[in-house]
Amino acid sequence: MIHDYIIKKRKEHPLHFTLLDPGKSSPEELINLATQTAAAGTDGFLVGGSTDLSLEKVDAAVDVIKETTHLPVILFPTHASSVSGRADAIFFMSLLNSESRQFLIGEQIASARWVKKTGLEPLSMAYLVVEPGMAAGRIGQAQPLPRDNPDLVVSYALAGQYLGMSYIYLEAGSGASQPVPSEIIKAVRDEIDVFQIVGGGIKTPESASEVVRAGADIVVTGTLVETSEKLKEDMSNLIQAIHSG
Ligand code: 1GP
């Protein structure tokens, strides 16, 4: 089970997950990205993106990543229509600060029976979009949570925990100029007992270390993987900073 894998690994060190977007990279590119990030020490892969991905694209992406590495492949979906039954698990998530019922519970209802049928392991997650939020905020129709209001983010995170969610994901948005502020990560860490995932705008070992020191259990990076010219080296440095945090 992937949840058990995460519990076990977290006892050793904070984790790094690599986000791969089948809307941005071809299957051939995904093989290269997965090979290099696995060699650099990533702990697992998230597959998803904010664009409208077809099921065929996600299926193909999951297949090539699973053929390339033995690491867990977890769906990070936007829509029920692109939930691939070939992954190991799915972040079964509700965007708690969305203003749209669709992202609070609609897509989840639409995918629930398919998750059951395919045997995907659901990892229950509260997804919180913090400013600037980028495409995740726009597409998810979120009112991004203010960067200067840790108390409000704690209220959302606690609500997620009390609703039974095992993971709280603080998302600044892919390509954000700055990660979620440390003050927010610390405040959430102090109040919740479940796993804290942080992503969006993390591009350097220094910013990754800061996020981990503030209290992230899992750090997600996507843009760096797509844009780095020395992928293996950049990822090794970033992942080392996270693992030693
Ligand atoms: C997006 O948090 C992830 O959902 C990753 O963000 O692309 O900025 O690394 P980046």
Boltz pocket constraint, residues with backbone or C-beta under 6 A from the ligand:
constraints:
  - pocket:
      binder: B
      contacts: [[A, 19], [A, 136], [A, 170], [A, 171], [A, 172], [A, 173], [A, 174], [A, 175], [A, 176], [A, 198], [A, 199], [A, 200], [A, 201], [A, 202], [A, 220], [A, 221], [A, 222], [A, 223], [A, 224]]
      max_distance: 6.0
